[in-house]
Amino acid sequence: MPTTFSYEFSTSGTPEEAQDRLQRVLTERLQRPSGGGAATNLHRAMRLSKKSESSLAYGPKLQVPMPVSTLVWLGRLLSRENVRVSFSGEGGDEAETRVVVSGRMGHGGEAVADREFWESALGAARWRTQEPL
């Protein structure tokens, strides 16, 4: 059964600055979501599939075009696994950016749906977290 998630974070800077600062870190982290080696993440890796001015979208990544890997990848596509990170300004006197992370992960991708994964990936020490949506 797929797990859906949505979390909200806040950081300083404009949405463009926050997106530029976080894109590389998030892309690297989603390529190895379990934190282990390549074999551990073979069927869990995500890739940057779309980038706009205010968001980043990630989808399942086909690591090895072998029959079993292709079937697992197709299953992940059919179950609509995805991650979306959107950036929006909060206004006020100083530049503040609201970051909303949401998505859907299937069996084996529960780590990506966990709030702790995102706090770690986003550098929780530099972020003020808010209650989940």
C-alpha positions as CSV (number, residue, x, y, z in Angstrom):
1,M,0.0,0.0,0.0
2,P,1.6,3.3,-1.0
3,T,2.4,5.8,1.7
4,T,1.6,9.5,1.1
5,F,3.3,12.3,3.0
6,S,3.5,16.0,3.3
7,Y,5.8,18.1,5.5
8,E,6.4,21.8,5.8
9,F,9.6,23.5,6.6
10,S,10.8,27.1,6.7
11,T,14.2,28.7,6.0
12,S,15.7,32.1,5.4
13,G,16.4,33.4,2.0
14,T,14.4,33.8,-1.2
15,P,12.7,30.8,-2.8
16,E,15.3,30.9,-5.6
17,E,18.2,30.9,-3.2
18,A,16.7,28.1,-1.2
19,Q,16.1,26.0,-4.3
20,D,19.6,26.6,-5.6
21,R,21.0,25.7,-2.2
22,L,19.1,22.5,-1.8
23,Q,18.8,21.0,-5.3
24,R,22.1,19.2,-5.3
25,V,21.8,17.9,-1.8
26,L,18.3,16.6,-2.3
27,T,19.2,15.0,-5.7
28,E,22.1,13.2,-4.1
29,R,20.1,12.1,-1.1
30,L,17.3,10.7,-3.2
31,Q,19.7,8.7,-5.3
32,R,20.6,6.8,-2.1
33,P,17.5,7.1,0.1
34,S,18.4,4.3,2.5
35,G,21.8,5.7,3.1
36,G,23.4,2.4,2.1
37,G,25.4,1.4,-1.0
38,A,24.3,1.0,-4.6
39,A,22.9,-2.5,-4.1
40,T,20.7,-1.4,-1.2
41,N,19.3,1.4,-3.2
42,L,19.0,-0.4,-6.6
43,H,15.2,-0.3,-6.6
44,R,14.6,2.8,-4.4
45,A,16.6,5.5,-6.2
46,M,14.8,8.7,-7.4
47,R,15.9,11.1,-10.1
48,L,15.2,14.7,-10.7
49,S,12.4,14.6,-13.4
50,K,11.3,18.2,-13.5
51,K,12.5,21.6,-12.3
52,S,10.5,24.8,-12.4
53,E,11.1,28.2,-10.9
54,S,9.3,27.2,-7.7
55,S,9.6,23.4,-7.4
56,L,11.6,20.3,-7.9
57,A,9.9,17.0,-8.9
58,Y,11.5,13.5,-8.5
59,G,10.4,10.2,-9.9
60,P,11.6,6.6,-9.9
61,K,15.0,6.0,-11.5
62,L,15.8,2.9,-13.6
63,Q,19.3,2.0,-12.4
64,V,20.0,-1.1,-14.5
65,P,18.0,-1.9,-17.6
66,M,17.7,-5.6,-16.8
67,P,14.3,-7.5,-16.8
68,V,13.8,-7.6,-13.0
69,S,14.9,-4.0,-12.5
70,T,12.7,-2.8,-15.4
71,L,9.7,-4.6,-13.9
72,V,10.3,-3.0,-10.5
73,W,10.7,0.4,-12.1
74,L,7.5,0.0,-14.1
75,G,5.7,-1.0,-10.9
76,R,6.9,2.1,-9.2
77,L,5.7,4.2,-12.1
78,L,2.3,2.5,-12.0
79,S,1.9,3.1,-8.3
80,R,2.8,6.8,-9.0
81,E,5.8,7.1,-6.7
82,N,7.0,10.7,-6.6
83,V,8.4,13.4,-4.5
84,R,7.7,17.1,-5.0
85,V,9.5,20.0,-3.2
86,S,8.0,23.4,-3.6
87,F,9.4,26.7,-2.6
88,S,7.3,29.9,-1.9
89,G,8.0,33.2,-0.2
90,E,6.4,34.0,3.1
91,G,6.8,37.7,2.9
92,G,7.5,39.9,5.9
93,D,10.5,42.1,6.6
94,E,13.2,39.5,6.0
95,A,13.2,37.0,3.1
96,E,11.7,33.8,4.4
97,T,11.0,30.7,2.3
98,R,8.3,28.1,3.0
99,V,9.4,24.6,1.7
100,V,6.7,22.0,1.3
101,V,7.8,18.4,0.7
102,S,5.1,15.9,-0.5
103,G,4.9,12.7,-2.3
104,R,3.9,9.1,-2.5
105,M,6.2,6.1,-1.9
106,G,5.5,2.3,-2.3
107,H,6.7,-0.7,-0.4
108,G,10.4,-0.3,0.4
109,G,10.4,3.5,0.1
110,E,9.0,4.2,3.5
111,A,12.3,5.8,4.6
112,V,11.6,8.6,2.1
113,A,8.1,9.2,3.5
114,D,9.5,9.6,7.0
115,R,9.8,13.1,8.5
116,E,13.2,12.3,9.9
117,F,14.5,11.6,6.4
118,W,13.6,15.1,5.3
119,E,14.9,16.8,8.5
120,S,18.2,15.0,7.9
121,A,18.3,15.7,4.1
122,L,17.4,19.4,4.6
123,G,19.9,19.9,7.3
124,A,17.6,20.1,10.3
125,A,20.2,22.2,12.2
126,R,19.7,25.1,9.8
127,W,15.9,24.7,9.4
128,R,12.9,25.6,11.6
129,T,10.4,22.9,11.3
130,Q,6.6,23.3,11.5
131,E,3.8,20.8,12.2
132,P,3.0,18.4,9.3
133,L,0.2,19.5,6.9
